[in-house]
Amino acid sequence: MEQRLGNTWRMTVNEKKFIESALESELRVDGRRPFDYRTLTIKFAREDGSSEVQLGQTHVMSFVTSQLVQPYRDRPNEGTLSVFTEFSPMADPSFEAGRPSESAVELGRIIDRGLRESRAVDTESLCVVSGKWVWSIRLDLHILDNGGNLVDAANIAALAALLTFRRPECTLGGDDGQEVILHPPEVREPLPLIIHHLPIAVTFAFIGEELMVIDPTHHEEAVMGGRMSVTLNANGDVCAIQKAGGHGVMQGVVMQCLRIASVKAGDITSKIKTVVESYKTERALRMVKRHAPSNAVDVNEPDQKAKQILEGQKLKSEECSVSQSDDMDVEQDRINKRSKKNRSFTGGPSSWDPYSEGVNTDELEATLASRGSVAVPMNLDNLGDNIRDETKSDEPLSDVNPVSSSTDTAGKEMSISREKTLQDAVKPKNKREKKKSSKIAAV
């Protein structure tokens, strides 16, 4: 392999001997045991169908896209799944840009065989119109950094991207019912792919005649004599086996590798499912429409701000109650003062007129004296009787003052002080009738 030859060319003889001697003591350069994996990290972007996996120093990014195409003639009811790999020269100096190298083609075939031959992805669910339109799923793998064991890292990245990918929902319409209508994500929720199981690739490296390690690093791949990649699911079903290199492997060693790979596949599957579930939960929260937070207060468990709001409301209510009590006290004082004034000026206007508050008796007497009239004290108890007597009398007065009608002298003085008018020169009608009646009686 070009990659392994390039790595071998860079390593010295002492480095190779040091790695082999350490493995004979069941120790590895990075401190792991022979059958231990490196730290696995899986990340997702905001777009559906993109993942980023880091296995130790190995860094792989995966993208999944889809489009409507015509199906193959021998499989008119099934969609297609294709895998493409891209090795960047920035990942490893032995990688060349442009045409895919032998290692890139081998990596794409291992991933494609594990997914397609095991029927992990339900391709029949990708059919839209039988024989006319099906969904074509494209999986792109980009190698960002080569730290060893690209097969396992790329396989995990591919599975994580397929689990989070969603294709647009489509319906049939038109006059003949054969026109495909694609609905955007804003109108209808995209549909995820149907994946039956997760085929996990586990790579073993054979160094020397009896040494075997799992998840080889970049330096261990440079000294290994052969490699075997086993793809199986959590149930222990073998999906594919890929043997590379000239190192021969016995049947017992192969069975031992399958047993170890079955355990590792279960652990990696649980990690992938946990990360994918957390991503789906976060995606569901992003899809919920958020509104501006209201000033609601949780009475059961108020926080610091809620406590401050409650204390402010209590202070406001206390101030309102204090102000109301003060207003009530002021109003009560006014009523008491008014009642005292009414008691002090008995017989005056303040005892019967509700609008006579604040009437000064001295000023009232001085005003009446200046006009030439004498203020006569009056008892309110006799006021009603006097009014009734005047209404019963046969000779009503034309101008009567209710205040001075209790006495005749007050009425005369008021009439004298008033200026004479033409109306005063005309005799009242009732007097004229009385005179006529008296003359008739005399005759």
C-alpha positions as CSV (number, residue, x, y, z in Angstrom):
1,M,0.0,0.0,0.0
2,E,1.2,3.5,-0.8
3,Q,0.3,4.9,2.6
4,R,2.2,2.1,4.4
5,L,5.2,2.4,2.2
6,G,5.4,6.1,2.7
7,N,5.2,5.7,6.5
8,T,7.9,3.0,6.4
9,W,10.2,5.2,4.5
10,R,10.0,7.9,7.2
11,M,10.6,5.6,10.2
12,T,14.0,4.6,11.3
13,V,15.2,1.1,12.3
14,N,15.5,2.0,15.9
15,E,11.8,3.2,16.0
16,K,10.6,0.0,14.5
17,K,12.6,-2.1,17.0
18,F,11.3,-0.1,19.9
19,I,7.6,-0.6,18.8
20,E,8.1,-4.4,18.4
21,S,9.9,-4.8,21.7
22,A,7.2,-2.8,23.5
23,L,4.5,-5.0,22.0
24,E,6.3,-8.1,23.1
25,S,5.8,-6.8,26.6
26,E,2.1,-6.1,25.9
27,L,2.7,-2.4,25.9
28,R,2.1,0.1,23.2
29,V,3.8,3.4,22.5
30,D,0.7,5.5,23.5
31,G,0.3,3.5,26.8
32,R,-2.7,1.3,25.7
33,R,-3.1,-2.4,26.1
34,P,-3.1,-4.5,22.8
35,F,-6.9,-4.6,22.6
36,D,-7.8,-1.1,23.7
37,Y,-9.4,1.6,21.6
38,R,-8.3,5.2,21.5
39,T,-10.5,8.0,22.7
40,L,-13.6,8.3,20.4
41,T,-15.3,11.7,19.9
42,I,-18.3,12.2,17.7
43,K,-19.6,15.7,16.8
44,F,-22.5,16.9,14.6
45,A,-23.0,20.1,12.6
46,R,-26.3,22.0,12.6
47,E,-27.1,20.6,9.2
48,D,-28.7,17.1,9.0
49,G,-26.5,14.4,7.7
50,S,-23.0,15.7,8.7
51,S,-20.7,14.3,11.3
52,E,-17.1,14.6,12.5
53,V,-15.3,11.8,14.2
54,Q,-12.0,11.9,15.9
55,L,-10.3,8.6,16.9
56,G,-7.1,9.5,18.6
57,Q,-5.2,11.6,16.1
58,T,-7.3,10.4,13.2
59,H,-9.9,12.9,12.0
60,V,-12.6,12.1,9.5
61,M,-15.6,14.2,8.3
62,S,-18.7,12.7,6.6
63,F,-21.5,14.3,4.6
64,V,-24.7,12.7,3.2
65,T,-26.8,14.1,0.3
66,S,-29.7,12.9,-1.8
67,Q,-31.3,13.5,-5.1
68,L,-34.0,12.0,-7.3
69,V,-32.7,9.7,-10.1
70,Q,-33.9,6.9,-12.3
71,P,-33.5,3.4,-10.9
72,Y,-31.5,0.6,-12.3
73,R,-33.4,-1.7,-14.7
74,D,-32.8,-4.8,-12.7
75,R,-33.9,-3.1,-9.4
76,P,-36.7,-0.7,-10.3
77,N,-38.1,-0.5,-6.8
78,E,-34.9,0.2,-4.9
79,G,-32.8,3.4,-4.4
80,T,-29.1,3.6,-4.5
81,L,-26.3,4.1,-2.0
82,S,-22.8,5.2,-3.1
83,V,-19.7,6.0,-1.0
84,F,-17.0,8.4,-2.1
85,T,-13.7,9.1,-0.3
86,E,-11.3,12.1,-0.6
87,F,-7.8,12.0,0.8
88,S,-6.3,15.4,1.3
89,P,-2.5,16.0,1.2
90,M,-2.9,17.9,4.4
91,A,-3.9,14.7,6.2
92,D,-0.7,12.8,5.2
93,P,2.3,13.7,3.0
94,S,1.9,10.3,1.2
95,F,-1.6,11.3,-0.1
96,E,-1.7,12.9,-3.5
97,A,-4.4,15.3,-4.7
98,G,-6.4,14.6,-7.8
99,R,-6.9,11.0,-8.8
100,P,-8.0,8.6,-5.9
101,S,-5.1,6.5,-4.7
102,E,-5.2,2.8,-4.0
103,S,-5.8,3.3,-0.3
104,A,-8.7,5.7,-1.0
105,V,-10.4,3.1,-3.3
106,E,-9.8,0.3,-0.7
107,L,-11.4,2.4,2.1
108,G,-14.4,3.2,0.0
109,R,-15.0,-0.4,-0.9
110,I,-14.7,-1.6,2.7
111,I,-17.3,1.0,3.9
112,D,-19.6,0.3,1.0
113,R,-19.5,-3.5,1.4
114,G,-20.3,-3.3,5.1
115,L,-23.4,-1.1,4.4
116,R,-24.7,-2.5,1.2
117,E,-24.1,-6.3,1.5
118,S,-25.5,-6.4,5.0
119,R,-28.7,-4.5,3.9
120,A,-28.2,-2.0,6.7
121,V,-30.0,0.8,4.8
122,D,-33.5,0.0,3.6
123,T,-33.2,0.9,-0.1
124,E,-36.8,-0.1,-1.0
125,S,-38.1,2.8,1.2
126,L,-36.2,5.2,-1.2
127,C,-38.5,4.4,-4.1
128,V,-40.9,7.2,-5.1
129,V,-42.3,5.9,-8.4
130,S,-41.5,2.4,-9.4
131,G,-39.3,2.3,-12.5
132,K,-39.2,6.2,-12.7
133,W,-37.9,7.9,-9.7
134,V,-35.9,6.8,-6.7
135,W,-33.7,8.5,-4.1
136,S,-30.0,8.2,-4.6
137,I,-28.0,8.6,-1.3
138,R,-24.4,9.8,-1.7
139,L,-22.0,9.5,1.2
140,D,-18.8,11.6,1.1
141,L,-15.9,10.8,3.4
142,H,-13.1,13.4,3.9
143,I,-9.9,12.5,5.6
144,L,-8.7,15.5,7.5
145,D,-5.8,13.9,9.5
146,N,-4.3,10.5,9.3
147,G,-3.4,9.2,12.7
148,G,-3.9,5.5,11.8
149,N,-6.9,3.1,11.5
150,L,-8.8,5.2,8.9
151,V,-11.3,2.3,8.3
152,D,-12.8,2.3,11.8
153,A,-12.9,6.1,12.0
154,A,-14.5,6.4,8.5
155,N,-17.0,3.7,9.3
156,I,-18.2,5.4,12.5
157,A,-18.4,8.8,10.7
158,A,-20.5,7.2,7.9
159,L,-23.0,5.6,10.3
160,A,-23.3,8.8,12.4
161,A,-24.1,10.8,9.3
162,L,-26.6,8.3,8.0
163,L,-28.4,8.2,11.3
164,T,-28.9,12.0,11.4
165,F,-29.7,12.5,7.7
166,R,-33.2,13.5,6.6
167,R,-34.4,13.6,3.0
168,P,-37.2,15.9,1.8
169,E,-40.7,14.5,1.8
170,C,-42.3,14.1,-1.7
171,T,-45.8,13.4,-2.9
172,L,-47.4,12.6,-6.3
173,G,-49.7,15.1,-8.1
174,G,-50.5,16.4,-11.5
175,D,-53.2,15.3,-13.9
176,D,-51.9,11.8,-14.3
177,G,-50.8,11.4,-10.7
178,Q,-47.2,10.8,-11.7
179,E,-45.7,14.2,-11.1
180,V,-43.4,14.3,-8.1
181,I,-43.8,17.3,-5.7
182,L,-41.0,18.0,-3.3
183,H,-42.0,19.8,0.0
184,P,-39.5,22.1,1.7
185,P,-38.6,21.6,5.3
186,E,-40.7,24.6,6.3
187,V,-43.9,22.9,4.9
188,R,-43.3,19.3,5.9
189,E,-40.9,17.6,8.2
190,P,-38.1,15.8,6.3
191,L,-38.0,12.0,6.7
192,P,-35.1,10.0,8.2
193,L,-33.5,7.0,6.6
194,I,-34.6,3.5,7.7
195,I,-31.5,1.7,9.1
196,H,-32.0,-1.8,10.3
197,H,-28.7,-2.3,12.1
198,L,-25.3,-0.7,12.5
199,P,-22.4,-2.6,11.0
200,I,-19.2,-1.7,12.9
201,A,-15.7,-2.1,11.4
202,V,-13.0,-3.3,13.8
203,T,-9.4,-3.4,12.4
204,F,-6.6,-5.7,13.6
205,A,-2.9,-5.3,12.8
206,F,-0.5,-8.2,12.8
207,I,3.1,-7.4,13.7
208,G,5.7,-10.1,13.5
209,E,4.5,-13.7,13.7
210,E,2.4,-13.7,16.9
211,L,1.8,-10.1,17.8
212,M,-1.7,-8.7,17.2
213,V,-3.2,-5.3,18.2
214,I,-6.5,-3.6,17.7
215,D,-6.9,0.0,16.4
216,P,-3.3,0.5,15.2
217,T,-1.8,3.9,15.2
218,H,0.1,5.7,12.4
219,H,3.4,4.3,13.6
220,E,2.1,0.8,14.2
221,E,0.8,0.6,10.6
222,A,4.3,1.3,9.4
223,V,5.7,-1.8,11.0
224,M,2.7,-4.2,10.6
225,G,3.0,-7.2,8.3
226,G,-0.8,-7.5,7.6
227,R,-4.2,-6.1,8.5
228,M,-7.7,-7.5,8.8
229,S,-10.9,-5.5,9.1
230,V,-14.0,-7.3,10.4
231,T,-17.4,-5.7,10.0
232,L,-20.2,-7.0,12.3
233,N,-23.2,-5.6,14.2
234,A,-24.1,-5.6,17.9
235,N,-25.9,-9.0,17.5
236,G,-22.6,-10.7,16.4
237,D,-23.7,-11.1,12.8
238,V,-20.6,-10.9,10.5
239,C,-21.3,-8.5,7.7
240,A,-17.9,-8.4,5.9
241,I,-14.2,-9.3,6.3
242,Q,-11.4,-7.6,4.5
243,K,-7.8,-9.0,4.6
244,A,-4.9,-6.8,3.4
245,G,-1.2,-7.4,3.3
246,G,0.9,-10.5,2.8
247,H,0.9,-11.8,6.3
248,G,-0.9,-15.2,6.7
249,V,-3.6,-15.6,9.4
250,M,-4.6,-18.9,10.9
251,Q,-8.2,-20.0,11.3
252,G,-8.0,-19.9,15.1
253,V,-6.7,-16.3,15.0
254,V,-9.6,-15.3,12.8
255,M,-12.1,-16.7,15.3
256,Q,-10.4,-15.0,18.1
257,C,-10.5,-11.7,16.2
258,L,-14.3,-12.2,15.6
259,R,-14.9,-12.7,19.4
260,I,-13.0,-9.6,20.3
261,A,-14.7,-7.6,17.5
262,S,-18.1,-8.6,18.7
263,V,-17.5,-7.1,22.1
264,K,-16.0,-3.9,20.7
265,A,-18.9,-3.5,18.2
266,G,-21.4,-3.5,21.1
267,D,-19.5,-0.8,22.9
268,I,-19.1,1.4,19.8
269,T,-22.8,0.9,18.9
270,S,-24.0,2.1,22.3
271,K,-21.7,5.2,22.0
272,I,-23.1,6.1,18.6
273,K,-26.7,5.7,19.7
274,T,-26.2,7.8,22.8
275,V,-24.6,10.7,20.8
276,V,-27.3,10.5,18.1
277,E,-30.1,10.6,20.6
278,S,-28.7,13.7,22.2
279,Y,-28.4,15.3,18.8
280,K,-32.1,14.5,18.0
281,T,-33.2,16.0,21.3
282,E,-31.2,19.2,20.6
283,R,-32.7,19.3,17.1
284,A,-36.2,19.0,18.4
285,L,-35.6,21.9,20.8
286,R,-34.3,24.0,17.9
287,M,-37.4,23.4,15.9
288,V,-39.7,24.7,18.7
289,K,-40.6,28.3,18.1
290,R,-39.5,30.5,21.0
291,H,-41.4,33.5,22.2
292,A,-40.4,36.4,24.3
293,P,-40.2,35.5,28.0
294,S,-43.1,36.9,30.1
295,N,-42.9,38.3,33.6
296,A,-44.5,35.2,35.1
297,V,-43.6,34.4,38.7
298,D,-43.3,30.9,39.9
299,V,-44.9,30.9,43.3
300,N,-43.8,27.4,44.3
301,E,-40.1,27.9,43.7
302,P,-39.4,31.6,43.1
303,D,-35.9,32.6,42.1
304,Q,-34.0,35.7,43.2
305,K,-35.7,38.0,40.6
306,A,-39.1,36.6,41.5
307,K,-38.4,37.3,45.2
308,Q,-37.5,40.9,44.4
309,I,-40.7,41.3,42.3
310,L,-42.8,39.9,45.2
311,E,-41.1,42.2,47.7
312,G,-41.7,45.2,45.5
313,Q,-45.4,44.3,45.1
314,K,-45.7,44.0,48.9
315,L,-44.1,47.4,49.4
316,K,-46.4,48.9,46.9
317,S,-49.5,47.4,48.5
318,E,-48.3,48.6,52.0
319,E,-47.8,52.1,50.6
320,C,-51.2,52.1,49.0
321,S,-52.8,50.9,52.3
322,V,-51.0,53.6,54.3
323,S,-52.0,56.3,51.8
324,Q,-55.6,55.1,51.9
325,S,-55.6,55.1,55.7
326,D,-54.1,58.7,55.6
327,D,-56.8,59.8,53.2
328,M,-59.5,58.3,55.4
329,D,-58.0,60.1,58.5
330,V,-58.0,63.4,56.6
331,E,-61.5,62.9,55.5
332,Q,-62.6,62.0,59.0
333,D,-61.0,65.2,60.3
334,R,-62.8,67.3,57.8
335,I,-66.1,65.7,58.8
336,N,-65.4,66.4,62.4
337,K,-64.5,70.0,61.8
338,R,-67.7,70.5,59.7
339,S,-69.9,69.0,62.5
340,K,-68.2,71.3,65.1
341,K,-68.9,74.3,62.9
342,N,-72.6,73.3,62.4
343,R,-73.0,72.9,66.2
344,S,-71.5,76.4,66.9
345,F,-73.7,78.2,64.4
346,T,-77.2,76.9,65.3
347,G,-80.0,78.4,63.2
348,G,-77.7,79.6,60.5
349,P,-77.3,78.4,56.9
350,S,-74.6,75.9,57.9
351,S,-77.2,73.7,59.7
352,W,-79.3,73.0,56.6
353,D,-77.3,73.9,53.5
354,P,-74.7,71.3,52.5
355,Y,-72.7,73.9,50.6
356,S,-72.5,76.4,53.4
357,E,-69.3,75.1,54.9
358,G,-67.0,77.9,56.0
359,V,-69.7,80.6,56.2
360,N,-68.6,83.3,58.7
361,T,-71.6,84.7,60.7
362,D,-69.8,88.0,61.4
363,E,-69.2,88.7,57.7
364,L,-72.8,87.8,57.0
365,E,-74.2,90.3,59.6
366,A,-71.9,93.0,58.4
367,T,-73.1,92.6,54.8
368,L,-76.7,92.7,55.8
369,A,-76.1,95.8,58.0
370,S,-74.4,97.6,55.1
371,R,-77.5,97.1,52.9
372,G,-79.7,98.7,55.6
373,S,-81.3,95.5,56.8
374,V,-81.2,94.0,60.3
375,A,-80.4,90.4,60.6
376,V,-83.0,88.7,62.7
377,P,-82.2,85.4,64.3
378,M,-84.5,82.6,63.2
379,N,-85.3,79.2,64.6
380,L,-85.3,76.4,62.0
381,D,-88.1,74.7,63.9
382,N,-90.5,77.5,63.0
383,L,-89.3,77.9,59.4
384,G,-91.6,75.1,58.1
385,D,-94.7,76.5,59.8
386,N,-94.1,80.0,58.5
387,I,-93.8,78.7,55.0
388,R,-97.0,76.7,55.3
389,D,-98.9,79.7,56.7
390,E,-97.8,81.9,53.7
391,T,-98.9,79.3,51.2
392,K,-102.3,79.1,52.9
393,S,-102.9,82.8,52.9
394,D,-105.1,84.4,50.3
395,E,-102.8,87.2,49.5
396,P,-99.5,85.9,48.3
397,L,-96.7,88.3,48.0
398,S,-95.0,88.8,44.7
399,D,-91.4,89.1,46.1
400,V,-90.8,87.1,49.2
401,N,-87.4,86.4,50.7
402,P,-87.4,83.0,52.6
403,V,-84.9,84.3,55.1
404,S,-86.8,87.5,56.0
405,S,-90.3,86.1,55.7
406,S,-90.6,85.2,59.4
407,T,-91.2,88.8,60.4
408,D,-93.1,91.7,58.7
409,T,-90.5,94.3,59.6
410,A,-87.8,92.6,57.7
411,G,-90.0,92.4,54.6
412,K,-90.9,96.1,54.8
413,E,-87.4,97.2,55.2
414,M,-86.3,95.0,52.3
415,S,-89.0,96.5,50.1
416,I,-88.1,100.1,51.0
417,S,-84.5,99.5,50.3
418,R,-85.3,98.0,46.9
419,E,-85.5,100.5,43.9
420,K,-89.0,101.2,42.5
421,T,-89.9,99.7,39.1
422,L,-92.9,99.9,36.7
423,Q,-94.1,96.6,38.0
424,D,-94.6,98.2,41.4
425,A,-96.9,100.9,40.0
426,V,-99.4,98.3,38.7
427,K,-101.7,96.9,41.3
428,P,-101.8,93.2,41.6
429,K,-104.8,91.5,40.0
430,N,-106.0,89.9,43.2
431,K,-106.4,93.3,44.8
432,R,-108.4,94.7,41.9
433,E,-110.8,91.8,42.1
434,K,-111.3,92.3,45.8
435,K,-112.2,95.9,45.3
436,K,-114.8,95.1,42.6
437,S,-116.3,92.5,44.8
438,S,-116.5,94.9,47.7
439,K,-118.3,97.6,45.5
440,I,-120.8,95.0,44.4
441,A,-121.5,94.0,47.9
442,A,-122.0,97.6,49.0
443,V,-124.6,98.2,46.3
